[in-house]
Amino acid sequence: MKKFKIFMGVVLTLLVLTLGIAVFFFFQYRNAGGFVKGTVVCGRDVTGLMPEDIMSYVDSEYSGFDISVVENGQAVIEGSAGDYGYIYDHAAAEAELNEKFANQKNNFFIYYSTQILGSEIVLHKAYRLDDHIFKSYVNGNNMSVPRVPSCDASFRLNEDGTEYVIADATTGNEISDKILQKNVRERIEEHIRSGKFSESLTVEVPKEAYISVPGSNDKRELVKALPQKNKELKLENTFGKMNITYLFGNKKQVLSGNEILSWVSYGPSDRIVVDQDKIEEYVELTAGDYDTLWRARQFKTTSGRKVSVDSAHNAYGYRINQEKECAQLKKDILAAKSVTREPIYDGEGAYGNPLYLSRNGQDDLNGTYVEVSIGEQHVWFYKDGKLVTEGDCVTGRISNGHGTIPGAYPLAYKQKSRVLRGGTGAGAYESFVNYWMPFNLGQGLHDASWRGKFGGNIYYNRGSHGCVNLPLKIAKSIFENIDVGTAIIVYN
């Protein structure tokens, strides 16, 4: 009996061993052709396929999915997984797929459970996170809705900008980037684990990400200040938008509304008051920049030499009448309308003639003048920058003290067929001229038909009584082209 029991034990052991070996070889045989029955990758049945057979499909499915961060039903950050820093890694995906395939081949339990229950393979290592890209993309500054801080009750302009009203306090929408990033990262990685790459992911901005604290709604001080605030606004709307533009030929100087606004205020009974000191200071500075009359002058001659005209003999040019200009500027400001004009100048000489002709900024000759060189005994007449005529002349007699006085003078007037009289006793004279053009103390340009020669040293002993004697042709050309007020520049 004892031997029989031993025999049966040996037989049973051999049977179990034989069965195990048979099952093992059967398992190996059934599993040798690829993924076992019931294996799904990205929604596709891959039974019998090898990992290399499906990698192109895996690449296309794992290439990325869309992610939206939503606030109050509106997408504020949108992009692909790659935009968020989740980069698909082909090599890592392939390695993980091969690893799971190997587990199916070698794990008896996985093999049979897959056949019975099915198995979906999800590649959790297929994406690698670039943290720098993620943080650069997922933050408040990158949201399409700007982040604004909370605001206390405050002054706000009404829709047409004519009046301030008191607006209620507001709560801002500032967020903690750290909290937002933690929440978005968790949701993305959860989505990756789910393997639902054909579906886009929507992540709501979590309430705990908001960090703005409600503003104060205390309006007591605002209510007190509101009337004065609106008075200031009225000044700004009335004077801040106007400009006064001064013309100096082609050059302009603009007195801006912002500067004017700093000059005006409310006086008694809310009457508008303009700061007179500011007006006078502005006009004085402008005159300092642009006045040319009775100021030393530098003049470049035709030969290229620079000569000086002292202020006492610079009777040509512009000078702002500061008293009248201050009065006009004040009037313009109180009218509250933009103005473009020239300043008010001292404009007339002894004969009612203008003291200037035209200017371009600080250049008050502007290319039009008569140039008289005493040393060269020559005259040039330029108009608008072009030479009209030139020729020799005879200026005042030096030997008896009647020399022509150097300086800059405006042409007082011009007259045809004039008899010039002067001197007394033996020095008296009476001369008929065809073209008379006076400019300073009886000195003028005119023709001198009694002279046979001009130029040279004639003026030393046989010069005029101070006038600039010209050949008839030269005098006629100047007379016909010159305007009253044109500068006559005389130099040694």
KAMOMO-V708286 format. One record per pair of residues at least 24 apart in sequence whose ideal C-beta (glycine too) atoms are under 6 Angstrom apart, sorted by the first residue. I is the first residue (numbers start at 1). J is the second residue. D is the distance in whole Angstrom. If there is no record, write none. Layout:
# KAMOMO-V708286
[[I,J,D] [I,J,D]]
This chain:
# KAMOMO-V708286
[[31,105,5] [31,111,6] [36,104,6] [36,111,6] [36,114,5] [36,115,6] [37,115,5] [38,114,5] [38,115,5] [38,118,4] [39,119,6] [40,120,4] [41,121,5] [51,97,5] [51,98,5] [51,101,5] [55,94,6] [58,93,6] [61,197,5] [62,88,5] [62,126,5] [63,88,6] [65,197,5] [66,200,4] [67,201,5] [68,202,5] [69,203,5] [70,202,6] [70,204,5] [71,205,5] [76,143,4] [76,144,5] [76,145,5] [77,142,6] [77,143,6] [83,137,6] [84,134,6] [84,137,6] [85,129,6] [85,130,4] [85,133,3] [85,134,3] [86,127,5] [86,129,6] [87,128,5] [87,130,6] [88,127,6] [89,128,5] [92,125,5] [93,123,5] [93,126,4] [96,123,5] [96,125,5] [122,195,4] [127,192,6] [138,181,5] [138,184,5] [139,177,4] [140,175,5] [140,177,6] [147,173,6] [147,174,5] [148,172,5] [149,174,6] [150,212,5] [150,213,6] [150,214,6] [150,215,4] [151,215,5] [152,215,4] [152,216,4] [153,217,5] [153,219,5] [155,229,6] [163,230,6] [164,229,5] [164,230,5] [164,233,6] [166,219,6] [166,222,5] [168,217,6] [169,215,4] [169,216,6] [169,217,4] [170,215,6] [171,212,6] [171,214,4] [172,212,4] [174,211,5] [174,212,5] [175,209,5] [175,210,6] [176,209,5] [176,211,5] [179,208,6] [179,209,4] [180,209,5] [235,264,6] [238,336,5] [239,264,5] [242,336,6] [242,338,5] [243,338,5] [244,332,6] [244,339,5] [245,340,4] [246,343,6] [247,342,5] [248,290,6] [248,361,5] [249,359,4] [249,360,4] [249,361,6] [250,360,5] [251,361,4] [260,333,6] [274,330,5] [274,333,5] [279,326,5] [279,329,5] [279,330,6] [280,326,6] [283,322,5] [283,325,5] [283,326,5] [287,320,4] [287,322,6] [291,319,5] [292,317,3] [292,318,5] [292,364,5] [293,317,4] [293,318,6] [293,319,4] [297,408,6] [299,489,6] [302,380,5] [307,491,4] [309,407,6] [309,408,5] [313,407,3] [314,408,5] [315,409,5] [316,408,4] [316,409,6] [316,410,5] [316,487,5] [317,356,6] [317,364,5] [318,345,5] [318,356,5] [318,364,6] [319,346,5] [320,345,6] [321,346,5] [349,412,6] [351,412,4] [351,413,5] [353,412,5] [353,413,6] [353,484,5] [354,485,4] [355,410,5] [356,485,6] [357,485,4] [357,486,5] [365,487,6] [368,486,6] [369,487,4] [369,489,6] [370,488,5] [371,489,5] [372,468,6] [372,490,4] [374,492,5] [375,492,5] [377,455,5] [381,478,5] [383,481,6] [388,481,5] [389,474,6] [389,477,4] [391,471,6] [391,474,4] [392,454,4] [392,455,3] [393,454,6] [393,468,5] [393,470,5] [394,454,5] [394,458,5] [394,459,5] [394,463,6] [394,469,4] [395,459,5] [395,463,6] [395,468,6] [396,463,5] [396,464,5] [396,466,4] [397,463,3] [398,460,5] [399,460,6] [399,461,5] [402,465,5] [402,466,5] [404,443,6] [404,466,5] [404,490,6] [406,490,5] [406,491,5] [406,492,6] [407,490,6] [408,487,6] [408,489,5] [409,439,4] [409,440,4] [409,488,5] [410,485,5] [411,437,6] [411,439,5] [411,484,5] [411,486,5] [412,438,5] [412,439,6] [413,484,6] [414,479,6] [422,465,6] [435,475,4] [435,479,4] [439,488,4] [443,467,5] [447,472,4] [447,475,4]]
